[in-house]
Amino acid sequence: MKRFIYFAFVFCVTIMAGCSKMVKTGEVSNLEATTADIAVYIKSEIGRGYVSFNQYNVLLGESEEELVHQSKALKEEFKSLKKQYGKDYFDDCHEQYRFDPNITIDRLNPATKYYYRAWAVKNRKLYFGDIKTFETPDLPPISGTHEGHDYVDLGLPSGLKWATCNIGASSPEEYGNFFAWAEVRPKQEYTWKTYRHAVYSRYYGGHYAVTKYKATEALSGSSSTKQLHKGDDAAHVNWGGNWRMPTIEDYWELQKICDFEWTTLSGVKGLKIIGPNEYSIFLPAAGFMNDPTNYSVPDEIYVHKGRSVLYWLSTYDADVLPSSSKIANCINRDGNWASVDEPVRGAKYRCNGLPIRPVCP
């Protein structure tokens, strides 16, 4: 009897070892406080090494017991599917070449230890990889608070502090409110018709002309027209104290001495700006709001959402042509084409709705 139990045990261990070799749980890469990439590999029958299959994923839990429970639940679900649809239900699990084995896991908790394991379906059978662990780092530290709003000291020569969130947001990845340039309240429609500092003109076939902060005034040498007044600065009006919108010089300082990288925070794409002291801020790619009458789907008024990082600056160029009075400076980074190392001085129509990331001295 003891010999039978011994051989049965050896048989089970051998089978389990074979299963673990069939699927390989990869290492974690691109680890952030709330997101990580995990690779899954399945042993190839053609040549050597590992390849990816259609049906594969990662189980994730905060304890090994939780992961074992998830594995059992997945086995039961797999059996149920085979019973309901038959073995041919899994015939589409063919090998994929030129694959990216990484699976992005988001909405993780900062400073938390996780257990994970890969699983995959091959030849109509369910296999699991080894159980591994990783620990997420903590969120970037907050340097302080001014007038109830947190800021980060990036170690800039100017000593300028950048807010952790946009106006109207409660976390770094939230878009927050959108504003037309030189307006201090969000609204539903962002058009020249609703723009506070524009009037309709019948000249030249009919168009809207700006009534304040004109390029012609800047060309005349009046420095006050190159910078928003406090009463038109959404950051100062909404947050008070010493908060204000950043200037073009503030943005240039970031470009000169900070590192820029595209990343994802809690499932939201955006730009991470890392200062000389390794502290960082995150600017979500909120895009901008345009005329809703131009779009059939309401969500489409958020143009370039998830792609473009566009944020109003409080200045406009003094050397622009008089016909360009309708534009103002903005942070402009496009995830589809612009290199994060490429200095970009953007400009958008002032009537468009853009988010704002305040700064304070």
TAKAGI-V929257 format. One line per field, one symbol per residue. burial: I if it has 24 or more other C-alpha atoms within 12 Angstrom, else O. A space follows every 10 residues. Layout:
# TAKAGI-V929257
burial: ???
This chain:
# TAKAGI-V929257
burial: OOOOOOOOOO OOOOOOOOII IIIIIIIIOI IIIIIIIIII IIIOOOOOOI IIIIIIIIII IIOOOOIOOI IOOIOOOIOO OOOOOOOOOI OOOOIOOOOO IIIIIIOIII OOOIIIIIII IIIOIIIIII IIIIIIOOII OOOOIIOOII IIIIIIOOOI IIIIIIIIIO IIIIIIIIII IIIIIIOOII IIOIIIIIOO OOOOOOOIII OIIIIIIIOO OOOOIIIIIO OIIIIIOIIO OIIIIIIIOI IIIIIOOIII IIIIIIOIII IIIIIOOOII IIIIIIIIII IOOOOOOOOO IIIIIIIIII IIIIIIIIOO OOOIIIIIII IIIIIOOOOI OOOIIIIIII IIIIIIIIII I
